[in-house]
Amino acid sequence: MDPVNQELAQYSDLFMLIAALIYTAAFIVFAVDMVRSSATIRRLEVELAEEAQEELARARRGSLVGAGGGSAEGAVSEGAVSGRSVPEGAGDAEADAPVAAEAEDLVDEDMAYLGTRRPFANVAVALTILAAGSHAFAVVARGVAAGRVPWANMYEFLTTGALIVAVVYLLTLIRKDLRFLGTFAIGLVVVMMTAATMGFPTPVAHVQPALQSPWLAVHVTLAVLAMGLFTLTFAMNILQLVQHRRELKVAAGDLRGTGGWQFMRMVPSSTSLENWAYRMNAVGFVLWTLGPLITGAIWAEEAWGRYWGWDVKEVWSFVIWVVYAGYLHARATRGWTGNRAAWLSIIGFACIIFNYSVVNVYFPGLHSYAGLPE
């Protein structure tokens, strides 16, 4: 077995650190964009409300000055200028109605780009691309330095998983406007990178004999891809819950929704978020079925002479599969939509976090490959 290329391993660590710093900068810029977007929406609402009040006042003045049919002509002419009718005696509800309508037009339900100028979000996306490039080099360099696929311990699994989340997010941006998800998606990437660096620091080394198999690449690659999709759907489900709460407030007459969360008016409806999370969870579920379960069982038979042994990691991989299977079944056949579906998906992601953080570290078993010192 060839020795580890220590020089290349050092470059991998360096570029991993650079990627983490750039991701952090991208996260901050995404957060600034979210704050500025909220301020922009509030300013737009004030301007629209002032416009509506001025139109209403002009219409009333026209009705007082005119006589007979003249008042009707004044009201009609003012309505024609604005493109909508303004009946005499309309109150604050009519004045506020354009505000809600305009706010809803800030986003497309299909998450398509509407041409909204968001320079800070665009800078954040550019930083994310730069970080992903550095990150990809670090992951590949680590694999080349060790002469194997770079996901044989928790450090490598988390850093590769973070790369998958970032790449999937960037690829989705080509077709869908998910800039609103940037703060949450890249925030999760930063958390994963921090957890890998601080919680599971592992020098580049060769793997145990049980892991020296071609199945390592297939098994763990599918698991990492599935976890990347589940991470994005987790962020979308959290936003869905917040958006649903705002929509209830709007339906109850609070046209300004969640107050300080004006940014949510640039986020698609809770129904749209749920639909897209469901589609991505379906793909993630297929990958999870093929990865930890099917190829994992084949690899277990090759390494240990049995397909299933009720090892604690195997059990929790099956628990995750059951939760997401229940989520897909309940939503498709039992009408579990809205918050109930979101919470079930969030529970599935919580099981993933428990599996890869608590089980890997504190539960001894055949799958104890966290990479931590004994």
C-alpha positions in Angstrom: 0.0 0.0 0.0 1.4 3.4 -1.0 2.2 5.8 1.8 0.0 8.9 2.3 1.1 12.0 0.4 1.5 14.3 3.3 2.2 17.4 1.1 -1.0 17.0 -0.8 -2.8 16.3 2.5 -1.6 19.6 3.8 -2.9 21.4 0.7 -6.2 19.6 1.2 -6.5 21.0 4.8 -5.5 24.5 3.6 -8.1 24.6 0.9 -10.7 23.1 3.2 -10.0 26.0 5.6 -10.2 28.5 2.8 -13.5 27.1 1.7 -14.9 27.3 5.2 -14.0 30.9 5.4 -15.5 31.8 2.1 -18.7 29.9 2.9 -18.9 31.9 6.1 -18.6 35.1 4.1 -21.3 33.9 1.7 -23.6 33.1 4.6 -23.1 36.6 6.0 -23.8 38.3 2.6 -26.9 36.1 2.2 -28.0 37.3 5.7 -27.4 40.9 4.7 -29.5 40.3 1.6 -32.3 39.0 3.7 -32.2 42.0 6.0 -32.0 44.4 3.0 -34.8 42.6 1.3 -37.0 43.0 4.3 -36.2 46.8 4.4 -36.9 47.1 0.7 -40.3 45.4 1.1 -41.2 47.6 4.0 -40.3 50.7 2.0 -42.3 49.4 -1.0 -45.3 48.9 1.2 -45.1 52.4 2.6 -44.8 53.9 -0.9 -47.7 51.8 -2.2 -49.9 52.8 0.8 -49.1 56.5 0.2 -49.9 56.2 -3.4 -53.2 54.5 -2.6 -54.1 57.2 -0.1 -53.3 60.0 -2.6 -55.5 58.4 -5.3 -58.3 58.0 -2.8 -58.0 61.6 -1.7 -58.0 62.8 -5.3 -61.0 60.7 -6.1 -62.9 62.2 -3.2 -61.9 65.7 -4.1 -63.1 65.1 -7.6 -66.5 63.9 -6.4 -67.0 67.0 -4.2 -66.0 69.5 -6.9 -68.1 67.9 -9.6 -71.8 68.0 -9.7 -74.3 65.3 -10.7 -72.5 63.0 -13.2 -69.3 65.0 -12.7 -68.5 63.2 -9.5 -68.8 59.8 -11.2 -66.5 61.1 -14.0 -63.9 62.2 -11.4 -63.9 58.9 -9.7 -63.8 57.0 -13.0 -60.9 59.1 -14.4 -58.9 58.6 -11.2 -59.5 54.9 -11.3 -58.5 54.8 -15.0 -55.1 56.4 -14.2 -54.3 53.8 -11.5 -55.7 50.9 -13.5 -58.3 50.0 -10.9 -61.6 51.4 -9.6 -61.6 53.5 -6.4 -65.1 53.7 -5.1 -66.1 56.7 -3.0 -66.0 56.0 0.7 -63.4 53.3 0.4 -61.5 52.8 3.7 -58.1 51.6 4.9 -58.7 48.1 3.7 -58.9 49.2 0.1 -55.7 51.3 0.6 -53.8 48.4 2.0 -55.0 45.9 -0.6 -52.5 46.9 -3.3 -49.7 46.4 -0.7 -50.6 42.7 -0.2 -51.0 42.1 -3.9 -47.7 43.7 -4.8 -45.9 41.8 -2.1 -47.3 38.5 -3.5 -46.0 39.4 -6.9 -42.4 39.5 -5.6 -42.0 35.8 -6.1 -43.1 33.1 -8.5 -44.8 29.9 -7.3 -42.6 27.9 -9.7 -39.5 29.6 -8.2 -38.6 31.1 -11.6 -36.5 34.2 -11.8 -38.6 37.4 -12.0 -35.8 39.8 -12.6 -35.8 41.2 -9.1 -32.5 43.0 -8.5 -30.7 41.6 -5.5 -27.0 42.5 -5.8 -26.1 41.2 -2.3 -27.7 37.8 -3.1 -25.8 37.6 -6.4 -22.5 38.4 -4.6 -23.3 35.6 -2.1 -23.9 33.2 -4.9 -20.6 34.1 -6.5 -18.8 33.5 -3.1 -20.6 30.2 -2.8 -19.3 29.1 -6.3 -15.8 30.2 -5.2 -16.0 28.3 -2.0 -17.4 25.2 -3.7 -14.4 25.2 -6.1 -11.9 25.4 -3.2 -14.0 22.8 -1.3 -14.0 20.4 -4.3 -10.2 20.7 -4.7 -9.8 19.9 -0.9 -12.0 16.8 -1.1 -10.3 15.5 -4.2 -6.8 16.2 -2.9 -7.5 14.3 0.3 -8.7 11.3 -1.7 -5.6 11.4 -4.0 -3.3 11.8 -1.0 -4.8 8.7 0.7 -5.2 6.7 -2.5 -8.9 6.1 -1.8 -12.3 7.7 -1.9 -12.4 10.6 0.7 -15.3 9.6 2.9 -14.2 6.9 5.2 -14.7 8.7 8.5 -16.9 11.4 10.0 -14.6 14.3 9.1 -14.6 13.2 5.4 -18.3 12.3 5.4 -19.3 15.7 6.8 -17.0 17.7 4.5 -18.1 15.7 1.5 -21.8 16.0 2.5 -21.3 19.8 2.9 -19.9 19.9 -0.6 -22.9 18.0 -2.0 -25.3 20.4 -0.3 -23.5 23.4 -1.8 -23.2 21.8 -5.3 -26.9 20.7 -5.4 -27.9 24.2 -4.2 -25.8 25.9 -7.0 -27.1 23.5 -9.7 -30.7 24.1 -8.7 -30.0 27.9 -8.9 -29.5 27.4 -12.7 -33.2 26.7 -13.2 -34.9 27.8 -10.0 -34.6 31.0 -8.0 -33.6 29.6 -4.6 -31.6 32.6 -3.5 -34.1 33.0 -0.7 -32.8 29.6 0.6 -29.2 30.8 0.7 -29.0 31.9 4.3 -30.3 28.6 5.5 -28.6 26.2 3.0 -25.2 27.8 3.3 -25.7 28.2 7.0 -26.1 24.4 7.2 -22.9 24.0 5.1 -21.0 26.2 7.6 -22.4 24.1 10.5 -21.3 20.9 8.8 -17.8 22.3 8.1 -17.5 23.5 11.6 -18.6 20.2 13.1 -16.1 18.3 10.9 -13.2 20.6 11.8 -13.9 20.9 15.5 -15.8 17.7 16.4 -14.1 15.1 14.1 -10.6 16.3 13.2 -9.0 13.3 11.5 -5.6 13.2 9.8 -5.3 11.7 6.3 -4.7 7.9 6.7 -5.4 4.6 5.2 -8.7 2.9 6.2 -9.4 -0.3 8.1 -9.3 -3.6 6.1 -13.2 -3.9 6.3 -13.5 -0.6 4.5 -11.0 -1.5 1.7 -13.7 -2.4 -0.8 -15.1 -0.9 -4.0 -18.5 -0.9 -2.2 -17.2 2.0 -0.1 -17.4 4.4 -3.0 -20.9 3.2 -4.0 -22.4 2.8 -0.5 -21.2 6.1 1.0 -21.6 8.2 -2.2 -25.4 7.3 -2.3 -25.7 8.1 1.4 -23.9 11.4 1.0 -26.1 12.4 -2.0 -29.3 11.5 -0.1 -28.2 13.4 3.0 -27.4 16.5 0.8 -31.0 16.4 -0.5 -32.5 15.8 2.9 -30.5 18.8 4.2 -32.0 21.1 1.6 -35.5 19.8 2.2 -35.0 20.4 5.9 -34.3 24.0 5.3 -37.3 24.3 2.9 -39.6 22.6 5.5 -38.5 25.1 8.2 -39.3 28.0 5.8 -42.6 26.3 5.0 -43.6 26.4 8.7 -42.7 30.1 9.0 -44.4 30.9 5.7 -47.6 29.0 6.7 -47.7 31.1 9.9 -47.4 34.3 7.9 -50.2 33.2 5.5 -52.5 32.5 8.4 -51.9 36.1 9.7 -52.6 37.5 6.3 -55.8 35.5 6.0 -56.8 36.8 9.4 -56.5 40.4 8.2 -52.9 41.2 9.2 -51.7 42.3 5.7 -48.1 42.8 7.0 -47.8 39.2 8.0 -45.1 38.3 10.4 -43.9 41.9 11.1 -40.1 41.7 11.2 -40.1 38.7 8.8 -40.9 40.8 5.8 -38.3 38.8 3.9 -40.8 35.9 3.8 -42.7 37.9 1.1 -39.9 37.0 -1.3 -40.3 33.3 -0.4 -42.8 31.1 -2.4 -46.0 30.0 -0.7 -46.0 27.2 1.9 -47.7 25.0 -0.6 -45.0 25.6 -3.2 -42.3 24.9 -0.7 -44.0 21.7 0.4 -44.3 20.5 -3.2 -40.7 21.0 -4.0 -39.5 19.5 -0.7 -41.7 16.4 -1.4 -40.1 16.0 -4.9 -36.6 16.3 -3.5 -37.4 14.0 -0.6 -38.6 11.4 -3.0 -35.3 11.4 -4.9 -33.4 11.4 -1.6 -35.5 8.4 -0.4 -34.5 6.4 -3.5 -30.8 7.2 -3.0 -31.1 6.2 0.7 -32.8 2.9 -0.2 -30.0 2.1 -2.7 -27.2 3.4 -0.4 -27.4 2.5 3.3 -29.9 -0.3 2.8 -29.3 -2.3 -0.4 -25.6 -1.7 -1.1 -24.9 -1.6 2.6 -26.4 -5.1 3.0 -24.3 -6.4 0.0 -21.2 -4.9 1.5 -22.0 -6.3 4.9 -22.3 -9.8 3.5 -18.9 -9.4 1.7 -17.2 -8.0 4.8 -18.9 -9.9 7.7 -20.7 -12.8 6.1 -24.2 -11.6 6.7 -26.6 -9.1 5.1 -28.2 -7.8 8.3 -27.0 -8.1 11.8 -29.0 -5.5 13.8 -25.9 -3.4 14.4 -27.0 -0.1 16.0 -26.0 1.9 12.8 -27.9 -0.5 10.7 -31.0 -0.1 12.9 -30.9 3.6 12.7 -30.4 3.6 9.0 -33.6 1.5 8.8 -35.4 3.9 11.2 -34.5 6.8 8.9 -35.8 4.8 5.9 -39.1 4.0 7.7 -39.7 7.7 8.7 -39.2 9.0 5.1 -41.2 6.1 3.7 -44.0 7.0 6.1 -43.7 10.7 5.1 -44.0 9.8 1.4 -46.8 7.4 1.9 -48.8 9.7 4.2 -48.5 12.6 1.8 -49.3 10.6 -1.3 -52.1 8.4 -0.1 -53.4 9.8 3.2 -53.6 13.5 2.4 -51.0 14.5 5.0 -50.1 17.9 3.7 -49.1 21.2 5.2 -47.5 21.4 8.6 -48.0 17.7 9.4 -45.9 16.6 6.3 -43.3 19.3 7.1 -42.9 18.0 10.7 -42.6 14.4 9.6 -39.8 15.4 7.1 -38.1 17.4 9.9 -38.3 14.3 12.2 -36.6 12.3 9.5 -33.7 14.8 9.2 -33.4 14.8 13.1 -33.0 11.0 12.9 -30.2 11.5 10.3 -28.4 14.0 12.6 -28.8 11.6 15.6 -27.5 8.7 13.5 -24.3 10.5 12.3 -23.5 12.4 15.5 -24.6 10.4 18.5 -24.7 6.9 17.2 -21.3 7.2 15.4 -19.6 8.6 18.5 -21.3 7.0 21.5 -22.6 3.6 20.4 -19.9 1.0 19.8 -20.5 -1.4 16.8 -19.2 -2.6 13.5 -19.8 0.8 12.0 -17.7 2.8 14.5 -15.6 4.6 11.9 -15.9 8.2 13.3 -12.2 8.6 13.1 -12.0 9.8 16.7 -9.0 8.7 18.9 -9.8 5.9 21.3 
